[in-house]
Amino acid sequence: MSDQNKPQDPNGHSKERGLKNPSRRRFLIHTGYAIGGAVVGGVIGNLLPSMRRRSLTAPTAPNENHFNEALMFFNQEQFGIVSAAVERIYPADENGPGAKELGVPFYIDHQLASDWGFNARDYMEYPFYVGEKVQGYQGRLKRREIFSIGLREMQNYSNSKYNKNFTELTGEQQDEVLKAFQTDAVKLTTISASGFFAMLRSSTLEGVYSDPLYGGNKNMGGWIMRNYPGNQMSYAQVIEKDFTKIPPSSLKDHLTHS
């Protein structure tokens, strides 16, 4: 049958083609999730529409796909160093998972790829003087540059002291490297070793306890360990009762679903 003989809709398009479009659109939507998660990741990947509505009261299932797990700044070597370091700062124990399992390395990676990593909201012009502690950071380097330098220097220090990469060290040796940075036993000319460690530590804790929307606190494990309810829409049902343990809820649970 020629196109002229096919049934036409009011706009002159073939009805047969129109019947095929919905299935093709569904295919593109579903494949778009995978593409968006692998390429975009982070917050954007999680804002893509979901075809299934998750429970507002139960934590995310452990086997659910996590589109946050896509690197946006680190290379593989840097990601490996960060993964090992944050696990020593916040290790897994009998109370719950450690930073690595909670997705903290991805959280830090995404933050460094964001405005935070570019110091977009900070005044970054001259002059640069050493200020008081209450004045915060007073340097010219962006956070993403500080991390890149700090991770490279951790690798250099590990090789010079133990003749191994940081990821190849034992846990105790990794602790010694981190302690050397924390106490400024490592002498660096471009950045403050202790300043880098403080930024790494604070970012680790942020990743453990931030909303999972931002890449860390996977399955809300950090909140579960603290009995923290997360982002609840209302406490009306329990506000007049004794302490009530509420399953945590993420901002992702309140996104509009199609």
C-alpha positions as CSV (number, residue, x, y, z in Angstrom):
1,M,0.0,0.0,0.0
2,S,1.4,3.4,-1.0
3,D,1.6,6.2,1.5
4,Q,-1.2,8.0,-0.4
5,N,-3.6,5.0,0.2
6,K,-2.8,4.6,3.9
7,P,-5.3,6.0,6.4
8,Q,-4.5,9.6,7.2
9,D,-5.0,11.6,10.5
10,P,-6.2,15.2,10.4
11,N,-2.6,16.4,10.2
12,G,-2.0,14.4,7.1
13,H,0.2,11.8,8.9
14,S,-0.2,8.1,8.4
15,K,-2.3,6.5,11.1
16,E,-0.2,3.4,10.8
17,R,2.9,5.3,11.6
18,G,1.1,7.0,14.5
19,L,0.3,3.5,16.0
20,K,3.9,2.6,16.0
21,N,5.1,5.8,17.7
22,P,3.9,5.0,21.3
23,S,5.9,1.7,21.4
24,R,8.9,3.4,20.0
25,R,8.6,6.3,22.5
26,R,8.4,3.8,25.4
27,F,11.6,2.1,24.0
28,L,13.4,5.4,23.9
29,I,12.2,6.3,27.4
30,H,13.5,3.1,28.8
31,T,16.8,3.2,27.0
32,G,17.1,6.8,28.0
33,Y,17.3,5.8,31.6
34,A,20.4,3.7,31.0
35,I,22.0,6.5,28.9
36,G,21.1,9.2,31.4
37,G,22.5,7.1,34.3
38,A,25.7,6.1,32.5
39,V,26.6,9.5,31.0
40,V,24.9,12.1,33.2
41,G,24.6,10.3,36.6
42,G,24.3,12.3,39.8
43,V,21.2,14.4,40.6
44,I,20.2,14.7,36.9
45,G,20.1,10.9,36.4
46,N,17.8,10.6,39.4
47,L,15.4,13.3,38.2
48,L,14.6,11.3,35.1
49,P,11.0,10.0,35.3
50,S,10.6,6.6,36.8
51,M,8.1,4.0,35.5
52,R,7.7,2.5,38.9
53,R,6.6,4.2,42.1
54,R,8.7,3.2,45.1
55,S,7.3,2.9,48.6
56,L,7.4,6.2,50.6
57,T,8.1,4.3,53.8
58,A,10.6,1.6,52.9
59,P,14.3,2.2,52.2
60,T,15.5,1.6,48.6
61,A,16.0,-2.1,47.7
62,P,19.7,-3.1,47.8
63,N,19.5,-4.5,44.2
64,E,17.9,-1.4,42.7
65,N,19.9,0.3,39.9
66,H,21.6,3.4,41.2
67,F,22.1,6.0,38.4
68,N,24.2,8.1,40.8
69,E,27.1,5.7,40.2
70,A,28.7,7.4,37.3
71,L,32.0,9.3,37.5
72,M,31.8,13.0,36.6
73,F,35.2,14.3,37.7
74,F,37.6,11.7,39.0
75,N,39.6,9.4,36.8
76,Q,39.9,5.8,37.9
77,E,43.1,6.3,39.8
78,Q,41.7,9.2,41.8
79,F,38.5,7.4,42.4
80,G,40.4,4.4,43.8
81,I,42.4,6.6,46.2
82,V,39.3,8.4,47.4
83,S,37.4,5.1,47.9
84,A,40.2,3.7,50.1
85,A,40.7,6.9,52.0
86,V,37.0,7.6,52.9
87,E,36.6,4.0,54.1
88,R,39.4,4.5,56.6
89,I,37.8,7.8,57.7
90,Y,34.4,6.1,58.1
91,P,34.9,2.3,58.1
92,A,32.2,-0.4,58.1
93,D,31.7,-2.0,61.5
94,E,29.0,-3.9,63.4
95,N,26.8,-0.7,63.4
96,G,26.5,-0.5,59.7
97,P,28.2,0.0,56.3
98,G,31.2,2.2,55.7
99,A,31.7,5.2,53.5
100,K,32.6,3.2,50.4
101,E,29.4,1.0,50.5
102,L,27.3,4.2,51.2
103,G,28.5,5.7,47.9
104,V,30.6,8.5,49.4
105,P,33.2,8.4,46.7
106,F,30.5,9.1,44.1
107,Y,29.1,11.9,46.3
108,I,32.5,13.6,46.4
109,D,33.0,13.1,42.7
110,H,29.7,14.7,41.9
111,Q,30.2,17.6,44.3
112,L,33.6,18.4,42.6
113,A,31.9,18.4,39.2
114,S,29.3,20.9,40.5
115,D,29.4,24.5,41.4
116,W,30.9,23.6,44.8
117,G,34.0,22.2,43.1
118,F,34.4,25.4,41.1
119,N,33.9,27.6,44.2
120,A,31.2,29.3,42.1
121,R,29.6,31.0,45.1
122,D,32.9,32.1,46.7
123,Y,34.8,35.3,46.2
124,M,37.9,34.2,44.4
125,E,39.6,37.4,43.4
126,Y,42.8,39.1,44.7
127,P,44.2,39.8,47.2
128,F,45.1,36.5,48.8
129,Y,46.1,36.7,52.4
130,V,46.2,34.2,55.2
131,G,43.0,35.0,57.1
132,E,41.5,34.1,60.5
133,K,39.9,30.6,60.9
134,V,36.5,32.2,61.0
135,Q,37.1,33.8,57.5
136,G,37.2,30.4,55.8
137,Y,39.3,29.6,52.7
138,Q,41.4,32.5,51.4
139,G,43.3,30.8,48.5
140,R,43.2,31.0,44.7
141,L,42.8,27.3,44.0
142,K,39.3,25.8,43.5
143,R,38.2,22.8,45.5
144,R,38.5,20.5,42.5
145,E,42.1,21.6,42.1
146,I,42.9,21.1,45.8
147,F,41.5,17.6,45.6
148,S,43.5,16.8,42.4
149,I,46.7,18.0,44.1
150,G,45.9,16.3,47.4
151,L,45.3,12.9,45.9
152,R,48.4,13.1,43.8
153,E,50.5,14.0,46.8
154,M,48.9,11.2,48.8
155,Q,50.0,8.8,46.1
156,N,53.5,10.4,46.0
157,Y,53.8,10.1,49.8
158,S,52.7,6.5,49.8
159,N,55.2,5.6,47.2
160,S,58.1,7.4,48.9
161,K,57.4,6.0,52.3
162,Y,56.1,2.5,51.5
163,N,57.1,2.1,47.8
164,K,53.5,1.3,47.1
165,N,50.4,3.1,45.8
166,F,47.9,4.2,48.4
167,T,45.4,1.6,47.4
168,E,48.0,-1.1,47.8
169,L,48.8,-0.2,51.4
170,T,47.4,-2.0,54.5
171,G,44.7,-0.3,56.4
172,E,47.2,0.7,59.1
173,Q,49.5,2.1,56.6
174,Q,46.7,4.1,55.0
175,D,45.9,5.5,58.4
176,E,49.5,6.6,58.8
177,V,49.4,8.5,55.5
178,L,46.1,10.2,56.4
179,K,47.4,11.1,59.8
180,A,50.6,12.6,58.2
181,F,48.3,14.8,56.1
182,Q,46.1,15.7,59.1
183,T,49.0,16.8,61.2
184,D,50.9,18.6,58.4
185,A,53.8,16.1,58.7
186,V,53.7,16.1,54.9
187,K,55.2,19.3,53.7
188,L,53.5,20.6,50.6
189,T,54.2,23.9,48.7
190,T,51.0,24.2,46.7
191,I,48.3,23.4,49.3
192,S,47.9,22.8,53.0
193,A,48.1,19.1,53.8
194,S,45.9,19.5,56.8
195,G,43.5,21.7,54.9
196,F,43.1,19.0,52.2
197,F,42.5,16.4,54.9
198,A,39.9,18.5,56.6
199,M,38.1,18.9,53.3
200,L,38.3,15.2,52.6
201,R,36.9,14.3,56.1
202,S,34.1,16.8,56.0
203,S,33.1,15.7,52.5
204,T,33.1,12.1,53.7
205,L,30.7,12.8,56.6
206,E,28.5,14.9,54.2
207,G,28.3,11.9,51.8
208,V,27.4,9.5,54.6
209,Y,24.5,11.7,55.9
210,S,23.3,13.7,53.0
211,D,20.1,12.9,51.1
212,P,20.7,10.0,48.6
213,L,19.6,12.3,45.9
214,Y,23.1,13.7,45.9
215,G,24.9,10.4,45.4
216,G,25.9,9.3,48.9
217,N,24.0,7.7,51.8
218,K,23.1,4.7,49.6
219,N,19.9,3.0,50.6
220,M,19.7,5.6,53.3
221,G,22.1,3.5,55.3
222,G,23.6,6.5,57.1
223,W,20.2,7.6,58.3
224,I,19.2,4.1,59.3
225,M,22.2,3.9,61.7
226,R,21.1,7.1,63.3
227,N,17.4,6.4,63.3
228,Y,17.0,9.6,61.3
229,P,13.7,9.8,59.5
230,G,15.1,11.8,56.5
231,N,12.7,14.0,54.5
232,Q,9.2,13.2,55.7
233,M,6.3,15.2,54.3
234,S,4.5,15.3,57.6
235,Y,4.7,14.2,61.2
236,A,1.0,14.7,61.9
237,Q,0.4,11.0,62.7
238,V,3.2,10.7,65.3
239,I,3.7,14.3,66.7
240,E,1.6,13.7,69.8
241,K,2.9,10.2,70.5
242,D,6.0,9.0,72.3
243,F,9.2,8.6,70.3
244,T,8.4,6.7,67.1
245,K,10.9,5.1,64.8
246,I,10.0,6.0,61.3
247,P,11.5,4.4,58.2
248,P,13.6,7.1,56.4
249,S,12.4,8.8,53.3
250,S,14.5,10.5,50.6
251,L,13.8,13.5,48.5
252,K,13.7,11.1,45.6
253,D,10.6,9.5,47.1
254,H,8.7,12.8,46.7
255,L,9.6,13.5,43.1
256,T,6.7,13.5,40.6
257,H,6.5,10.2,38.8
258,S,4.8,9.6,35.5
